[in-house]
């Protein structure tokens, strides 16, 4: 059984891979629409990975901003 921490670490590793490979290559090639898409994906995976590692159940949607809303 995979723990929340292990799953969170997987998300962070995937985000790092996308950043190091896809995003940097797209930037080097001046393919800016892909840069923006990959950057959004990196942020999404990183936030979800951190939340998972903390044991916080996040919404199963692309935008997790509601979890961070402070009242």
N, CA, C and O atoms as a Tripos MOL2 file, in Angstrom:
@<TRIPOS>MOLECULE
protein
  284   283    71     0     0
PROTEIN
NO_CHARGES

@<TRIPOS>ATOM
      1 N           0.8440   -1.1890    0.0000 N.3       1 UNK1
      2 CA          0.0000    0.0000    0.0000 C.3       1 UNK1
      3 C           0.8850    1.2470    0.0000 C.2       1 UNK1
      4 O           1.8410    1.3450    0.7680 O.2       1 UNK1
      5 N           0.5560    2.1750   -0.8550 N.am      2 UNK2
      6 CA          1.3080    3.4210   -0.9780 C.3       2 UNK2
      7 C           0.8230    4.4200    0.0640 C.2       2 UNK2
      8 O          -0.3770    4.6420    0.2190 O.2       2 UNK2
      9 N           1.7790    5.0200    0.7770 N.am      3 UNK3
     10 CA          1.4180    6.0250    1.7720 C.3       3 UNK3
     11 C           1.2160    7.3790    1.1070 C.2       3 UNK3
     12 O           1.6200    7.5900   -0.0360 O.2       3 UNK3
     13 N           0.5850    8.2940    1.8390 N.am      4 UNK4
     14 CA          0.4020    9.6560    1.3380 C.3       4 UNK4
     15 C           1.7510   10.2940    1.0360 C.2       4 UNK4
     16 O           1.9070   10.9930    0.0340 O.2       4 UNK4
     17 N           2.7160   10.0520    1.9000 N.am      5 UNK5
     18 CA          4.0480   10.6320    1.6990 C.3       5 UNK5
     19 C           4.6780   10.1180    0.4000 C.2       5 UNK5
     20 O           5.2200   10.9010   -0.3800 O.2       5 UNK5
     21 N           4.6060    8.8180    0.1750 N.am      6 UNK6
     22 CA          5.1820    8.2420   -1.0440 C.3       6 UNK6
     23 C           4.5040    8.7860   -2.2980 C.2       6 UNK6
     24 O           5.1680    9.1020   -3.2850 O.2       6 UNK6
     25 N           3.1830    8.8920   -2.2530 N.am      7 UNK7
     26 CA          2.4430    9.4250   -3.3960 C.3       7 UNK7
     27 C           2.8000   10.8920   -3.6240 C.2       7 UNK7
     28 O           2.9810   11.3240   -4.7620 O.2       7 UNK7
     29 N           2.8990   11.6450   -2.5440 N.am      8 UNK8
     30 CA          3.2950   13.0490   -2.6560 C.3       8 UNK8
     31 C           4.6770   13.1990   -3.2510 C.2       8 UNK8
     32 O           4.9060   14.0780   -4.0820 O.2       8 UNK8
     33 N           5.6050   12.3470   -2.8310 N.am      9 UNK9
     34 CA          6.9600   12.3840   -3.3680 C.3       9 UNK9
     35 C           6.9660   12.0440   -4.8570 C.2       9 UNK9
     36 O           7.7460   12.6120   -5.6210 O.2       9 UNK9
     37 N           6.1050   11.1250   -5.2680 N.am     10 UNK10
     38 CA          5.9960   10.7830   -6.6900 C.3      10 UNK10
     39 C           5.5270   11.9820   -7.5060 C.2      10 UNK10
     40 O           6.0520   12.2560   -8.5850 O.2      10 UNK10
     41 N           4.5270   12.6960   -6.9760 N.am     11 UNK11
     42 CA          4.0380   13.8980   -7.6540 C.3      11 UNK11
     43 C           5.1670   14.9220   -7.8080 C.2      11 UNK11
     44 O           5.3310   15.5250   -8.8680 O.2      11 UNK11
     45 N           5.9400   15.1090   -6.7350 N.am     12 UNK12
     46 CA          7.0240   16.0890   -6.7800 C.3      12 UNK12
     47 C           8.1190   15.6700   -7.7540 C.2      12 UNK12
     48 O           8.6760   16.5150   -8.4540 O.2      12 UNK12
     49 N           8.4320   14.3940   -7.8080 N.am     13 UNK13
     50 CA          9.4350   13.9080   -8.7630 C.3      13 UNK13
     51 C           8.9510   14.0890  -10.1990 C.2      13 UNK13
     52 O           9.7280   14.4550  -11.0810 O.2      13 UNK13
     53 N           7.6730   13.8310  -10.4270 N.am     14 UNK14
     54 CA          7.1100   14.0220  -11.7650 C.3      14 UNK14
     55 C           7.1640   15.5000  -12.1560 C.2      14 UNK14
     56 O           7.5030   15.8400  -13.2890 O.2      14 UNK14
     57 N           6.8260   16.3670  -11.2070 N.am     15 UNK15
     58 CA          6.8890   17.8110  -11.4670 C.3      15 UNK15
     59 C           8.3150   18.2380  -11.7960 C.2      15 UNK15
     60 O           8.5400   19.0380  -12.7040 O.2      15 UNK15
     61 N           9.2660   17.7000  -11.0550 N.am     16 UNK16
     62 CA         10.6730   18.0300  -11.3030 C.3      16 UNK16
     63 C          11.1060   17.5620  -12.6930 C.2      16 UNK16
     64 O          11.8080   18.2880  -13.3970 O.2      16 UNK16
     65 N          10.7020   16.3750  -13.0880 N.am     17 UNK17
     66 CA         11.0520   15.8390  -14.4010 C.3      17 UNK17
     67 C          10.4710   16.7220  -15.5050 C.2      17 UNK17
     68 O          11.1640   17.0660  -16.4620 O.2      17 UNK17
     69 N           9.2150   17.0780  -15.3680 N.am     18 UNK18
     70 CA          8.5710   17.9310  -16.3730 C.3      18 UNK18
     71 C           9.3030   19.2630  -16.4710 C.2      18 UNK18
     72 O           9.5270   19.7810  -17.5650 O.2      18 UNK18
     73 N           9.6740   19.8140  -15.3130 N.am     19 UNK19
     74 CA         10.3950   21.0920  -15.3000 C.3      19 UNK19
     75 C          11.7480   20.9620  -15.9820 C.2      19 UNK19
     76 O          12.0900   21.7670  -16.8480 O.2      19 UNK19
     77 N          12.5120   19.9580  -15.5990 N.am     20 UNK20
     78 CA         13.8760   19.8070  -16.1020 C.3      20 UNK20
     79 C          13.9320   19.4260  -17.5780 C.2      20 UNK20
     80 O          14.8270   19.8780  -18.2920 O.2      20 UNK20
     81 N          13.0070   18.6160  -18.0410 N.am     21 UNK21
     82 CA         13.0660   18.1200  -19.4110 C.3      21 UNK21
     83 C          12.1440   18.9190  -20.3390 C.2      21 UNK21
     84 O          12.6100   19.6560  -21.2090 O.2      21 UNK21
     85 N          10.8490   18.7650  -20.1430 N.am     22 UNK22
     86 CA          9.8780   19.3680  -21.0740 C.3      22 UNK22
     87 C           9.9150   20.8890  -21.0730 C.2      22 UNK22
     88 O          10.0200   21.5200  -22.1240 O.2      22 UNK22
     89 N           9.8270   21.4610  -19.8970 N.am     23 UNK23
     90 CA          9.7150   22.9160  -19.8130 C.3      23 UNK23
     91 C          10.9850   23.5970  -20.3130 C.2      23 UNK23
     92 O          10.9130   24.5490  -21.0910 O.2      23 UNK23
     93 N          12.1330   23.1230  -19.8770 N.am     24 UNK24
     94 CA         13.3860   23.7560  -20.3160 C.3      24 UNK24
     95 C          13.6110   23.5800  -21.8080 C.2      24 UNK24
     96 O          14.0990   24.4980  -22.4670 O.2      24 UNK24
     97 N          13.2660   22.4210  -22.3550 N.am     25 UNK25
     98 CA         13.4000   22.2150  -23.8010 C.3      25 UNK25
     99 C          12.4680   23.1420  -24.5770 C.2      25 UNK25
    100 O          12.8640   23.7380  -25.5780 O.2      25 UNK25
    101 N          11.2410   23.2570  -24.1120 N.am     26 UNK26
    102 CA         10.2870   24.1430  -24.7830 C.3      26 UNK26
    103 C          10.7640   25.5930  -24.7240 C.2      26 UNK26
    104 O          10.6190   26.3360  -25.6940 O.2      26 UNK26
    105 N          11.3270   25.9900  -23.5990 N.am     27 UNK27
    106 CA         11.8400   27.3540  -23.4640 C.3      27 UNK27
    107 C          13.0170   27.5850  -24.4110 C.2      27 UNK27
    108 O          13.0970   28.6190  -25.0750 O.2      27 UNK27
    109 N          13.9180   26.6240  -24.4660 N.am     28 UNK28
    110 CA         15.0700   26.7400  -25.3640 C.3      28 UNK28
    111 C          14.6230   26.8810  -26.8150 C.2      28 UNK28
    112 O          15.2440   27.6030  -27.5950 O.2      28 UNK28
    113 N          13.5470   26.1890  -27.1700 N.am     29 UNK29
    114 CA         13.0260   26.2330  -28.5340 C.3      29 UNK29
    115 C          12.0530   27.3950  -28.7650 C.2      29 UNK29
    116 O          11.4800   27.5300  -29.8460 O.2      29 UNK29
    117 N          11.8740   28.2280  -27.7350 N.am     30 UNK30
    118 CA         10.9780   29.3800  -27.7890 C.3      30 UNK30
    119 C           9.5430   28.9750  -28.1160 C.2      30 UNK30
    120 O           8.8230   29.7010  -28.8030 O.2      30 UNK30
    121 N           9.1430   27.8270  -27.6230 N.am     31 UNK31
    122 CA          7.7790   27.3130  -27.8010 C.3      31 UNK31
    123 C           6.9800   27.7060  -26.5510 C.2      31 UNK31
    124 O           6.7210   26.8840  -25.6720 O.2      31 UNK31
    125 N           6.6050   28.9750  -26.5000 N.am     32 UNK32
    126 CA          6.0870   29.5640  -25.2710 C.3      32 UNK32
    127 C           4.7320   29.0260  -24.8320 C.2      32 UNK32
    128 O           4.4500   28.9900  -23.6340 O.2      32 UNK32
    129 N           3.8950   28.6120  -25.7590 N.am     33 UNK33
    130 CA          2.6080   28.0500  -25.3350 C.3      33 UNK33
    131 C           2.8280   26.7440  -24.5670 C.2      33 UNK33
    132 O           2.0930   26.4610  -23.6200 O.2      33 UNK33
    133 N           3.8180   25.9500  -24.9540 N.am     34 UNK34
    134 CA          4.1350   24.7180  -24.2300 C.3      34 UNK34
    135 C           4.7920   25.0480  -22.8910 C.2      34 UNK34
    136 O           4.5530   24.3660  -21.8940 O.2      34 UNK34
    137 N           5.6170   26.0930  -22.8700 N.am     35 UNK35
    138 CA          6.2430   26.5210  -21.6140 C.3      35 UNK35
    139 C           5.1650   26.8290  -20.5840 C.2      35 UNK35
    140 O           5.2490   26.3860  -19.4380 O.2      35 UNK35
    141 N           4.1540   27.5880  -20.9910 N.am     36 UNK36
    142 CA          3.0870   27.9710  -20.0640 C.3      36 UNK36
    143 C           2.3170   26.7350  -19.5990 C.2      36 UNK36
    144 O           2.0320   26.5990  -18.4090 O.2      36 UNK36
    145 N           1.9830   25.8440  -20.5140 N.am     37 UNK37
    146 CA          1.2410   24.6310  -20.1440 C.3      37 UNK37
    147 C           2.0330   23.7720  -19.1660 C.2      37 UNK37
    148 O           1.4910   23.3010  -18.1660 O.2      37 UNK37
    149 N           3.3180   23.5680  -19.4590 N.am     38 UNK38
    150 CA          4.1450   22.7300  -18.5880 C.3      38 UNK38
    151 C           4.3640   23.4020  -17.2360 C.2      38 UNK38
    152 O           4.3930   22.7260  -16.2080 O.2      38 UNK38
    153 N           4.5160   24.7130  -17.2280 N.am     39 UNK39
    154 CA          4.6870   25.4310  -15.9620 C.3      39 UNK39
    155 C           3.4420   25.2690  -15.0880 C.2      39 UNK39
    156 O           3.5490   25.0610  -13.8790 O.2      39 UNK39
    157 N           2.2660   25.3660  -15.7020 N.am     40 UNK40
    158 CA          1.0280   25.1670  -14.9470 C.3      40 UNK40
    159 C           0.9720   23.7510  -14.3800 C.2      40 UNK40
    160 O           0.5550   23.5490  -13.2400 O.2      40 UNK40
    161 N           1.3910   22.7820  -15.1720 N.am     41 UNK41
    162 CA          1.3810   21.3940  -14.7260 C.3      41 UNK41
    163 C           2.3550   21.1850  -13.5670 C.2      41 UNK41
    164 O           2.0500   20.4620  -12.6190 O.2      41 UNK41
    165 N           3.5250   21.8160  -13.6440 N.am     42 UNK42
    166 CA          4.5160   21.7120  -12.5680 C.3      42 UNK42
    167 C           3.9450   22.2760  -11.2680 C.2      42 UNK42
    168 O           4.0850   21.6670  -10.2070 O.2      42 UNK42
    169 N           3.3090   23.4280  -11.3520 N.am     43 UNK43
    170 CA          2.7310   24.0410  -10.1530 C.3      43 UNK43
    171 C           1.6320   23.1490   -9.5810 C.2      43 UNK43
    172 O           1.5800   22.9210   -8.3720 O.2      43 UNK43
    173 N           0.7560   22.6470  -10.4460 N.am     44 UNK44
    174 CA         -0.3440   21.7860   -9.9980 C.3      44 UNK44
    175 C           0.1820   20.5290   -9.3080 C.2      44 UNK44
    176 O          -0.2650   20.1910   -8.2110 O.2      44 UNK44
    177 N           1.1130   19.8450   -9.9340 N.am     45 UNK45
    178 CA          1.6530   18.6170   -9.3380 C.3      45 UNK45
    179 C           2.4050   18.8950   -8.0430 C.2      45 UNK45
    180 O           2.3280   18.1100   -7.0970 O.2      45 UNK45
    181 N           3.1270   20.0000   -7.9970 N.am     46 UNK46
    182 CA          3.8720   20.3490   -6.7910 C.3      46 UNK46
    183 C           2.9330   20.6250   -5.6210 C.2      46 UNK46
    184 O           3.1480   20.1380   -4.5100 O.2      46 UNK46
    185 N           1.8870   21.4140   -5.8830 N.am     47 UNK47
    186 CA          0.9260   21.7070   -4.8130 C.3      47 UNK47
    187 C           0.2150   20.4420   -4.3440 C.2      47 UNK47
    188 O           0.0600   20.2230   -3.1430 O.2      47 UNK47
    189 N          -0.2120   19.6170   -5.2820 N.am     48 UNK48
    190 CA         -0.8970   18.3780   -4.9170 C.3      48 UNK48
    191 C           0.0420   17.4340   -4.1750 C.2      48 UNK48
    192 O          -0.3690   16.7550   -3.2350 O.2      48 UNK48
    193 N           1.3010   17.3920   -4.5970 N.am     49 UNK49
    194 CA          2.2780   16.5570   -3.8990 C.3      49 UNK49
    195 C           2.4890   16.9990   -2.4630 C.2      49 UNK49
    196 O           2.5250   16.1720   -1.5520 O.2      49 UNK49
    197 N           2.6290   18.2990   -2.2580 N.am     50 UNK50
    198 CA          2.8070   18.8300   -0.8940 C.3      50 UNK50
    199 C           1.5840   18.5650   -0.0320 C.2      50 UNK50
    200 O           1.7060   18.1450    1.1180 O.2      50 UNK50
    201 N           0.4070   18.8120   -0.5910 N.am     51 UNK51
    202 CA         -0.8200   18.5620    0.1720 C.3      51 UNK51
    203 C          -0.9390   17.0830    0.5350 C.2      51 UNK51
    204 O          -1.3050   16.7460    1.6610 O.2      51 UNK51
    205 N          -0.6320   16.2100   -0.4080 N.am     52 UNK52
    206 CA         -0.7160   14.7700   -0.1580 C.3      52 UNK52
    207 C           0.2540   14.3660    0.9500 C.2      52 UNK52
    208 O          -0.0940   13.5750    1.8270 O.2      52 UNK52
    209 N           1.4740   14.9120    0.9100 N.am     53 UNK53
    210 CA          2.4690   14.5800    1.9350 C.3      53 UNK53
    211 C           2.0260   15.0290    3.3170 C.2      53 UNK53
    212 O           2.3880   14.4180    4.3230 O.2      53 UNK53
    213 N           1.2450   16.0960    3.3630 N.am     54 UNK54
    214 CA          0.7290   16.5930    4.6390 C.3      54 UNK54
    215 C          -0.5520   15.8840    5.0720 C.2      54 UNK54
    216 O          -1.0870   16.1510    6.1480 O.2      54 UNK54
    217 N          -1.0380   14.9810    4.2220 N.am     55 UNK55
    218 CA         -2.2540   14.2460    4.5480 C.3      55 UNK55
    219 C          -3.5210   15.0470    4.3430 C.2      55 UNK55
    220 O          -4.5710   14.7070    4.8880 O.2      55 UNK55
    221 N          -3.4270   16.1180    3.5550 N.am     56 UNK56
    222 CA         -4.5920   16.9640    3.2890 C.3      56 UNK56
    223 C          -5.2780   16.4630    2.0310 C.2      56 UNK56
    224 O          -4.6480   16.3220    0.9830 O.2      56 UNK56
    225 N          -6.5610   16.1970    2.1410 N.am     57 UNK57
    226 CA         -7.3290   15.7380    0.9930 C.3      57 UNK57
    227 C          -7.7120   16.9550    0.1630 C.2      57 UNK57
    228 O          -8.4690   17.8150    0.6130 O.2      57 UNK57
    229 N          -7.1890   17.0160   -1.0340 N.am     58 UNK58
    230 CA         -7.4410   18.1540   -1.9040 C.3      58 UNK58
    231 C          -8.5580   17.8110   -2.8810 C.2      58 UNK58
    232 O          -8.8180   16.6360   -3.1420 O.2      58 UNK58
    233 N          -9.2140   18.8220   -3.4170 N.am     59 UNK59
    234 CA        -10.2760   18.5730   -4.3950 C.3      59 UNK59
    235 C          -9.6990   17.8860   -5.6360 C.2      59 UNK59
    236 O          -8.5720   18.1780   -6.0370 O.2      59 UNK59
    237 N         -10.4440   17.0020   -6.2260 N.am     60 UNK60
    238 CA         -9.9810   16.2720   -7.4100 C.3      60 UNK60
    239 C         -10.2830   17.0820   -8.6660 C.2      60 UNK60
    240 O         -10.9610   16.6170   -9.5820 O.2      60 UNK60
    241 N          -9.7660   18.2920   -8.6810 N.am     61 UNK61
    242 CA         -9.9030   19.2020   -9.8100 C.3      61 UNK61
    243 C          -8.5200   19.7850  -10.1040 C.2      61 UNK61
    244 O          -7.5880   19.6080   -9.3190 O.2      61 UNK61
    245 N          -8.3920   20.4670  -11.2130 N.am     62 UNK62
    246 CA         -7.0940   21.0350  -11.5650 C.3      62 UNK62
    247 C          -6.7160   22.2100  -10.6760 C.2      62 UNK62
    248 O          -5.5370   22.4030  -10.3780 O.2      62 UNK62
    249 N          -7.6900   22.9900  -10.2510 N.am     63 UNK63
    250 CA         -7.4110   24.1730   -9.4370 C.3      63 UNK63
    251 C          -7.5860   23.8370   -7.9650 C.2      63 UNK63
    252 O          -8.7110   23.6360   -7.5080 O.2      63 UNK63
    253 N          -6.4830   23.7720   -7.2130 N.am     64 UNK64
    254 CA         -6.5520   23.4580   -5.7860 C.3      64 UNK64
    255 C          -6.5040   24.7270   -4.9260 C.2      64 UNK64
    256 O          -6.3100   24.6500   -3.7130 O.2      64 UNK64
    257 N          -6.6800   25.8800   -5.5510 N.am     65 UNK65
    258 CA         -6.6080   27.1470   -4.8440 C.3      65 UNK65
    259 C          -7.5710   27.2680   -3.6820 C.2      65 UNK65
    260 O          -7.2730   27.9600   -2.7090 O.2      65 UNK65
    261 N          -8.7230   26.6100   -3.7580 N.am     66 UNK66
    262 CA         -9.7030   26.7060   -2.6800 C.3      66 UNK66
    263 C          -9.1850   26.1280   -1.3690 C.2      66 UNK66
    264 O          -9.6310   26.5360   -0.2970 O.2      66 UNK66
    265 N          -8.2570   25.1930   -1.4410 N.am     67 UNK67
    266 CA         -7.6640   24.6080   -0.2280 C.3      67 UNK67
    267 C          -6.8460   25.6600    0.5150 C.2      67 UNK67
    268 O          -6.7310   25.6080    1.7390 O.2      67 UNK67
    269 N          -6.2780   26.6170   -0.2240 N.am     68 UNK68
    270 CA         -5.4060   27.6130    0.3580 C.3      68 UNK68
    271 C          -6.1320   28.8980    0.7420 C.2      68 UNK68
    272 O          -5.5060   29.8480    1.2140 O.2      68 UNK68
    273 N          -7.4360   28.9330    0.5450 N.am     69 UNK69
    274 CA         -8.2290   30.1280    0.8510 C.3      69 UNK69
    275 C          -8.2340   30.3320    2.3750 C.2      69 UNK69
    276 O          -8.6390   29.4490    3.1310 O.2      69 UNK69
    277 N          -7.7810   31.5030    2.7990 N.am     70 UNK70
    278 CA         -7.7450   31.8590    4.2140 C.3      70 UNK70
    279 C          -8.9340   32.7470    4.5250 C.2      70 UNK70
    280 O          -9.2270   33.7010    3.8040 O.2      70 UNK70
    281 N          -9.6100   32.4170    5.6080 N.am     71 UNK71
    282 CA        -10.7820   33.2280    5.9850 C.3      71 UNK71
    283 C         -10.4400   34.1800    7.0870 C.2      71 UNK71
    284 O         -11.2990   34.9410    7.5340 O.2      71 UNK71
@<TRIPOS>BOND
     1     1     2 1
     2     2     3 1
     3     3     4 2
     4     3     5 am
     5     5     6 1
     6     6     7 1
     7     7     8 2
     8     7     9 am
     9     9    10 1
    10    10    11 1
    11    11    12 2
    12    11    13 am
    13    13    14 1
    14    14    15 1
    15    15    16 2
    16    15    17 am
    17    17    18 1
    18    18    19 1
    19    19    20 2
    20    19    21 am
    21    21    22 1
    22    22    23 1
    23    23    24 2
    24    23    25 am
    25    25    26 1
    26    26    27 1
    27    27    28 2
    28    27    29 am
    29    29    30 1
    30    30    31 1
    31    31    32 2
    32    31    33 am
    33    33    34 1
    34    34    35 1
    35    35    36 2
    36    35    37 am
    37    37    38 1
    38    38    39 1
    39    39    40 2
    40    39    41 am
    41    41    42 1
    42    42    43 1
    43    43    44 2
    44    43    45 am
    45    45    46 1
    46    46    47 1
    47    47    48 2
    48    47    49 am
    49    49    50 1
    50    50    51 1
    51    51    52 2
    52    51    53 am
    53    53    54 1
    54    54    55 1
    55    55    56 2
    56    55    57 am
    57    57    58 1
    58    58    59 1
    59    59    60 2
    60    59    61 am
    61    61    62 1
    62    62    63 1
    63    63    64 2
    64    63    65 am
    65    65    66 1
    66    66    67 1
    67    67    68 2
    68    67    69 am
    69    69    70 1
    70    70    71 1
    71    71    72 2
    72    71    73 am
    73    73    74 1
    74    74    75 1
    75    75    76 2
    76    75    77 am
    77    77    78 1
    78    78    79 1
    79    79    80 2
    80    79    81 am
    81    81    82 1
    82    82    83 1
    83    83    84 2
    84    83    85 am
    85    85    86 1
    86    86    87 1
    87    87    88 2
    88    87    89 am
    89    89    90 1
    90    90    91 1
    91    91    92 2
    92    91    93 am
    93    93    94 1
    94    94    95 1
    95    95    96 2
    96    95    97 am
    97    97    98 1
    98    98    99 1
    99    99   100 2
   100    99   101 am
   101   101   102 1
   102   102   103 1
   103   103   104 2
   104   103   105 am
   105   105   106 1
   106   106   107 1
   107   107   108 2
   108   107   109 am
   109   109   110 1
   110   110   111 1
   111   111   112 2
   112   111   113 am
   113   113   114 1
   114   114   115 1
   115   115   116 2
   116   115   117 am
   117   117   118 1
   118   118   119 1
   119   119   120 2
   120   119   121 am
   121   121   122 1
   122   122   123 1
   123   123   124 2
   124   123   125 am
   125   125   126 1
   126   126   127 1
   127   127   128 2
   128   127   129 am
   129   129   130 1
   130   130   131 1
   131   131   132 2
   132   131   133 am
   133   133   134 1
   134   134   135 1
   135   135   136 2
   136   135   137 am
   137   137   138 1
   138   138   139 1
   139   139   140 2
   140   139   141 am
   141   141   142 1
   142   142   143 1
   143   143   144 2
   144   143   145 am
   145   145   146 1
   146   146   147 1
   147   147   148 2
   148   147   149 am
   149   149   150 1
   150   150   151 1
   151   151   152 2
   152   151   153 am
   153   153   154 1
   154   154   155 1
   155   155   156 2
   156   155   157 am
   157   157   158 1
   158   158   159 1
   159   159   160 2
   160   159   161 am
   161   161   162 1
   162   162   163 1
   163   163   164 2
   164   163   165 am
   165   165   166 1
   166   166   167 1
   167   167   168 2
   168   167   169 am
   169   169   170 1
   170   170   171 1
   171   171   172 2
   172   171   173 am
   173   173   174 1
   174   174   175 1
   175   175   176 2
   176   175   177 am
   177   177   178 1
   178   178   179 1
   179   179   180 2
   180   179   181 am
   181   181   182 1
   182   182   183 1
   183   183   184 2
   184   183   185 am
   185   185   186 1
   186   186   187 1
   187   187   188 2
   188   187   189 am
   189   189   190 1
   190   190   191 1
   191   191   192 2
   192   191   193 am
   193   193   194 1
   194   194   195 1
   195   195   196 2
   196   195   197 am
   197   197   198 1
   198   198   199 1
   199   199   200 2
   200   199   201 am
   201   201   202 1
   202   202   203 1
   203   203   204 2
   204   203   205 am
   205   205   206 1
   206   206   207 1
   207   207   208 2
   208   207   209 am
   209   209   210 1
   210   210   211 1
   211   211   212 2
   212   211   213 am
   213   213   214 1
   214   214   215 1
   215   215   216 2
   216   215   217 am
   217   217   218 1
   218   218   219 1
   219   219   220 2
   220   219   221 am
   221   221   222 1
   222   222   223 1
   223   223   224 2
   224   223   225 am
   225   225   226 1
   226   226   227 1
   227   227   228 2
   228   227   229 am
   229   229   230 1
   230   230   231 1
   231   231   232 2
   232   231   233 am
   233   233   234 1
   234   234   235 1
   235   235   236 2
   236   235   237 am
   237   237   238 1
   238   238   239 1
   239   239   240 2
   240   239   241 am
   241   241   242 1
   242   242   243 1
   243   243   244 2
   244   243   245 am
   245   245   246 1
   246   246   247 1
   247   247   248 2
   248   247   249 am
   249   249   250 1
   250   250   251 1
   251   251   252 2
   252   251   253 am
   253   253   254 1
   254   254   255 1
   255   255   256 2
   256   255   257 am
   257   257   258 1
   258   258   259 1
   259   259   260 2
   260   259   261 am
   261   261   262 1
   262   262   263 1
   263   263   264 2
   264   263   265 am
   265   265   266 1
   266   266   267 1
   267   267   268 2
   268   267   269 am
   269   269   270 1
   270   270   271 1
   271   271   272 2
   272   271   273 am
   273   273   274 1
   274   274   275 1
   275   275   276 2
   276   275   277 am
   277   277   278 1
   278   278   279 1
   279   279   280 2
   280   279   281 am
   281   281   282 1
   282   282   283 1
   283   283   284 2
@<TRIPOS>SUBSTRUCTURE
     1 UNK1         2 RESIDUE 1 A UNK
     2 UNK2         6 RESIDUE 1 A UNK
     3 UNK3        10 RESIDUE 1 A UNK
     4 UNK4        14 RESIDUE 1 A UNK
     5 UNK5        18 RESIDUE 1 A UNK
     6 UNK6        22 RESIDUE 1 A UNK
     7 UNK7        26 RESIDUE 1 A UNK
     8 UNK8        30 RESIDUE 1 A UNK
     9 UNK9        34 RESIDUE 1 A UNK
    10 UNK10       38 RESIDUE 1 A UNK
    11 UNK11       42 RESIDUE 1 A UNK
    12 UNK12       46 RESIDUE 1 A UNK
    13 UNK13       50 RESIDUE 1 A UNK
    14 UNK14       54 RESIDUE 1 A UNK
    15 UNK15       58 RESIDUE 1 A UNK
    16 UNK16       62 RESIDUE 1 A UNK
    17 UNK17       66 RESIDUE 1 A UNK
    18 UNK18       70 RESIDUE 1 A UNK
    19 UNK19       74 RESIDUE 1 A UNK
    20 UNK20       78 RESIDUE 1 A UNK
    21 UNK21       82 RESIDUE 1 A UNK
    22 UNK22       86 RESIDUE 1 A UNK
    23 UNK23       90 RESIDUE 1 A UNK
    24 UNK24       94 RESIDUE 1 A UNK
    25 UNK25       98 RESIDUE 1 A UNK
    26 UNK26      102 RESIDUE 1 A UNK
    27 UNK27      106 RESIDUE 1 A UNK
    28 UNK28      110 RESIDUE 1 A UNK
    29 UNK29      114 RESIDUE 1 A UNK
    30 UNK30      118 RESIDUE 1 A UNK
    31 UNK31      122 RESIDUE 1 A UNK
    32 UNK32      126 RESIDUE 1 A UNK
    33 UNK33      130 RESIDUE 1 A UNK
    34 UNK34      134 RESIDUE 1 A UNK
    35 UNK35      138 RESIDUE 1 A UNK
    36 UNK36      142 RESIDUE 1 A UNK
    37 UNK37      146 RESIDUE 1 A UNK
    38 UNK38      150 RESIDUE 1 A UNK
    39 UNK39      154 RESIDUE 1 A UNK
    40 UNK40      158 RESIDUE 1 A UNK
    41 UNK41      162 RESIDUE 1 A UNK
    42 UNK42      166 RESIDUE 1 A UNK
    43 UNK43      170 RESIDUE 1 A UNK
    44 UNK44      174 RESIDUE 1 A UNK
    45 UNK45      178 RESIDUE 1 A UNK
    46 UNK46      182 RESIDUE 1 A UNK
    47 UNK47      186 RESIDUE 1 A UNK
    48 UNK48      190 RESIDUE 1 A UNK
    49 UNK49      194 RESIDUE 1 A UNK
    50 UNK50      198 RESIDUE 1 A UNK
    51 UNK51      202 RESIDUE 1 A UNK
    52 UNK52      206 RESIDUE 1 A UNK
    53 UNK53      210 RESIDUE 1 A UNK
    54 UNK54      214 RESIDUE 1 A UNK
    55 UNK55      218 RESIDUE 1 A UNK
    56 UNK56      222 RESIDUE 1 A UNK
    57 UNK57      226 RESIDUE 1 A UNK
    58 UNK58      230 RESIDUE 1 A UNK
    59 UNK59      234 RESIDUE 1 A UNK
    60 UNK60      238 RESIDUE 1 A UNK
    61 UNK61      242 RESIDUE 1 A UNK
    62 UNK62      246 RESIDUE 1 A UNK
    63 UNK63      250 RESIDUE 1 A UNK
    64 UNK64      254 RESIDUE 1 A UNK
    65 UNK65      258 RESIDUE 1 A UNK
    66 UNK66      262 RESIDUE 1 A UNK
    67 UNK67      266 RESIDUE 1 A UNK
    68 UNK68      270 RESIDUE 1 A UNK
    69 UNK69      274 RESIDUE 1 A UNK
    70 UNK70      278 RESIDUE 1 A UNK
    71 UNK71      282 RESIDUE 1 A UNK
